Every structure is written in C-alpha cells, then in structure tokens.
Amino acid sequence: MTSTSSSPVLIAGSGPCGLALALTLAKNGVKVRVIEKDSEFHLGQRGAGIQPRTLEVYNLLGVLPDVYARGLSGRKMCFYKLPGGVEPLKKFYMYPPEEPTPSVPFINLWGLGQFLAEEILRTHLKRYGCEVELSTELMSFEQHDDHVTAHIELMGPKVMIFAFPYDLRVMRGPATGIVRKQLGYTFQGETLSRQLVFGEIEMKGLSPDVYHFWGDMSTIFVMLRCVETKDLSSFIIGGNVDYERIFTDYDALIQCMRDGTHRNDIEFGKIVWKSDWRANVRMVDKFGEGRVFLAGDAAHIHSFTGGQGMNSSVQDAFNLGWKLALVEKGLASASLLSTYTEERVPVIRHMLGETTKLYHNTMSATHEAKGAEDAWTRGSQLKQLGVNYRWSSIIVDERNPHKTGEDCEPLDAYGVDGGTGLRAGDRAPDAPSLVPVNAGADAKLTSLFRTFGSTYHTILFFTPDPLNIVLALESLKAYPAELILSAIVYPKGTCNTLDVDGVDKCFVDGRAHASTAYGISALETMIVIVRPDGVIGGIVRGADGVNKYFRALPRNTRSVSCLSGPNVDVWTRMSMDNAPQRPLWIPHPPAVANPLSARCVSGAFLRQRGSVASLVDASARLLKIHDGKGFVQRDDPKIVGSEDVSERDGPDEPNQGRAGVLPLQGERPPPP
C-alpha cells in the first residue's frame, strides 16, 4: 500500500539522517521530497565511524553491502614519541575489535566517509524516483490542520520563492534555526572552550595501517588518518596554535602540522575541505510539534569524541520513519508520532552526557602517559547495541513488564547496567542457522536478520507445537497483511513440524541460536513482535498480548470478544448460529497435563485458515472431557476463556500462506 496523501513528506537537509529517513519512507511507498540548501553535495569524512547499531539499520535498508564494499575496518591508533615523531610510543585500538557472535553479526565499527555514505543512500533513493534538490532552501512554514505550507526558495540566476502544501515535514540541516524558532523550541546546552581545525588533505609518506597521532592539547596536537581515497588523509589540529591563522593561511597550516609532528618527510598537497570547529552540546526537549519534526543535528549537537552524532541521527530517522509511514498510509493514528519524542529524547540526553565526559577526558589527556590510552579507548556501550526503549508507551512486555510508580526503574537508555536479560524495547538479536520447514533438500539456511524488514512487523512464534498459537495467528488477520510477516520458530531438534498455512515462514532453530538469544526454552511458547526499526515491540504469550501491542496501529478495526458476549459482531454470530451443533472430536495425547492448552484448534484450521467465526465455533466446543483414550470431547455451546481480537469488516478468505519464501535482505516476500 502506498501513501493515502496527495502531498509528499518534505525533508529539509540531505545528510545521512535526511537520506535514511527518505529511503525508509520511499521503501514504504510514501511520497517524499528532499531539499538541500547547498549548491553541491557535501564533501569530507565528517561522521565516518559507523557503529554496529547503524550497520544494522543499513542492513534493514538494504544498503549495507555497498557500505562494506566501499569502507575500511578500524585501525590501531599510533602515538609517536617526541621529539623525533617517528618512533611509535604506543599502539592501541579506540574500539577493540571483537569476534562476531550469532546474535551480533556486525559487531565492529566500520569506517566510511560521510560523503560516501550519503552517495550510497542517494543511489538507493533514486531507485524509488526521488532525487535530492540542490540550491533549494526552506524559508518558513505554516501549520494547518491537514497540511503544512512550506515557503521554499529556489536559488540560481533568479531567486524564486514558492509556497507548497505538504502533509508532514521533517527538518534537519541548514534551516534548523528557522524551524526551531517557529516551533518555539530552545536549543539548550553550552559551547565548550576547546577549538579544533579539521578537514582532508592530499598526503603521502604515512602508512594507511594505523591512525597517526602526535602531541596533545597542551602543546600541538596533530592527527592524520588515511581514508578510502588513495593519497588522501583526514587531519585534526588542536592545542596551542593560532586557529584563525592556520584556518585562513595554507602555508601556516602546513607549517603547524610539521611543527606538531616533527616530520619533514610527509608530503602535503591540496586541501580538499576544512572546518573551524568548536564543540557545542545542545538539544531540544521535544522532537516534534503537530506535523513538523526535528531529527539529527536539528534536534541535538555534541562532541565528536564518542562517534555518536551521525549514528544517533540515522537512528532518529529510522525510529521516526516507520511511524510516519504507517500514519501516511492510514494504518495508524497520528498519536503514534508522539512516541518519537518519548523514545528518542532519553537516548539523546544520555548520549550527550556520555560524549561530553569523553570530550573532557580526551582533551585533557597527555600523549605520553597511560592516561592517553584510557582517554581514547571507547567502551562497548558506544556501539549502541544496548540502546533501548523499554519505557515506551507502545512497548508491551508480558514476560518482564517495565515497572512504574513507586517501583519505577531508572531509565537505562544505553543499556549500560545490563540487568534482566532481553526485554521488549531492546534491539532484536540475530539468529543464524534457521532451517526452513518443507523447503526441500536444497534449501539454504537463513537468519532472523534476513527475515526482518523495514516495511513490516515480524511476528516470531516460538513454540514446540503450532496448536498453541492458533488463536494468536487468527488475531493477526484483523491487521493489514502488508503490516505483518509471521514466522514460526520451532525448537532445535523438532521432528514433527507443520508448515502452517497462513504463516509466511516456518523455521527450525537449527543450532538453538534463536532460543538462546531470546531466552525462550524449548518447551515454552512465546511471541516476539519485532518492529520495522529492528526493536522488539512486544514479548507476549498469546492473542491478548498481540492485540495489546497493535492497539495504536490499526485503523477501521473493531475490538471484539472472540469468545462470548454482546460485542461479538453480527456476521460472526450468524456464522456461529449456523454451525453444526455436534460434538467435536479431536485426537489429543493423554500425557498432556493441561488439555485446555490445545483449545481452539482443529486439524482443518492448521491447513486452511478459516474465519474468526470458525475459530470461535471450534473454541466453543473443545476440551471439556478428557476420557483418557486420547480424545477430548466438548458439547457445551458456551464459549470459555476470554481473548480479544480485532475483526475485519467481512468474512475472511482462505489464505494459502507463503511459507518457505525467502525475501531479499530487508524486503517483504512477494504475495502468493
């Protein structure tokens, strides 16, 4: 389904944040327009360190192979002895490399110049018919009940200003001050005292195998790092230097680097770009108002020392993107968008605190003491794999509920404190070695990361027996098919597997990686709902929990009682009244301690999904008498238990299922 609005979403700013948001929306069939004030695309490394959590976002967006193909792995930092500047004093990793695990396949930092990352995102976005419009600036806007009017200036030989209607608008980039002012937001924070000059320069004479460091902020600090382009190096200069002079005078800048490195053998050429930088630590306390939203640098700026800025911006975009897409397509109410601020503000606030501490520690370290290694080495929490939204109002956790009130848990937005294992609101781990059920001898093993997608929710049914999840499966029929991909994960060693019609995928957890990562035993039935942004939206036990999670997402559905009472829809009642009133006999193993666990199941239902009425009819007749001979009988026409489902507007058609169809990475499988 594509957007129901005739107006596109306007994105002002074409950095990684704006492009990631545009690509997320475009993949969801939402019309989008991206404008950029500058007349040329950005140059330079800038946010070059891509953290593992952002690599997972790029995986879901389908751009990760290109990112890996054009980037570089992390290198050791080499600090040189002075005077001389040639003999290494110490070498160490800023982010010590780790071995990938089944749950975290992209575990190490990856280096890619920001201009290259933007180029990759633009290339993918172009496939959806969207190209960045350069020399196009947002001047002002007015909000209305059903749209935003944006006043846009097209710069060129003649300056022209137009007013365009837009359904929603997201801002990050050059006109952020205008937007914040019109929204009445204050960019709260501080400007830090230190100053740096950084950029890129043509350079020969240094090995690309390490990052090169000389001096510290008490003398002259110089960093040179070879980048993806041959004979090009990123540089940083700081300390006791004349910043204005070295920024404006090429010869003064080169001499400053020679003075700081004590090296005359390094060949310097043309400066590609440079920037005079001073750290600001600021953020707004709300990321949106009405139909206008802030993301990335428009919402928060901070020190570069933690490698969090670009990464946090992309994750802003991905958090907002899937929600905007649902609202634009008419599949969710606009109230869902308020959770963007609710979820991201605590994460950004924590990030600003951490990066500011790192900034002070790094700037005060001397290069000869061990303190330099301590100051420059980064902890694993900065890989952002622990970033979570456990406190969010749209998170449902029936296994380990988030505590509120007097027992309220402190927010641990980066997951630093660890705690009680995997919970709803955490990142969804990967699990390889999944064996597709009934896919033939040539079927390839797959993984959860190849199952998740940025355009749908993935519903994982962990169960040893599909009879345990029939009611929950039926409840999914109340929601748009494009919103959901369902998958059964049978425990390792399961032999009696069923390829259930109406389920998109069925797997056996070949090496128990999935059950281990999600903390689910082989005898347990649990449902895990993974959002389009790769976050666990719900860990629930049945249909009640599924419906509770989706309460904010569907439109034009009615909550009904699946079992009894006046809320059952008329057509459902008629189907129940016309059903044959006879005992329903179901084979059932006498060894099962609680035969009620198999209620609402019939052999026919497992092969072909019937209507809600059929399920209710089956539920009405099952499991009152267990005669010890492997059969269960029920004659009572009353309906036991209480499960809430949402019903479609008419009787369901049989669903032939799509089990065994493997999608491309990050894409939903085709319809049957």
Beta strands, then each sheet from edge to edge (+ up, - down):
strand 1: 9-12
strand 2: 32-35
strand 3: 49-50
strand 4: 72-73
strand 5: 76-80
strand 6: 88-93
strand 7: 110-111
strand 8: 136-143
strand 9: 148-154
strand 10: 160-166
strand 11: 168-171
strand 12: 188-204
strand 13: 210-214
strand 14: 220-226
strand 15: 232-239
strand 16: 267-283
strand 17: 288-289
strand 18: 292-294
strand 19: 300-301
strand 20: 396-397
strand 21: 434-436
strand 22: 457-462
strand 23: 484-490
strand 24: 505-509
strand 25: 526-530
strand 26: 536-540
strand 27: 558-561
strand 28: 586-587
strand 29: 625-626
strand 30: 631-633
strand 31: 644-647
sheet 1: 2+ 1+ 11+ 18+ 17-
sheet 2: 3+ 7- 4+
sheet 3: 6+ 5- 13- 14+ 15- 12+ 16- 19+
sheet 4: 8+ 9- 10+
sheet 5: 20+ 26+ 25- 22+ 23+ 24+ 21-
sheet 6: 27+ 31-
sheet 7: 28+ 30- 29+
end
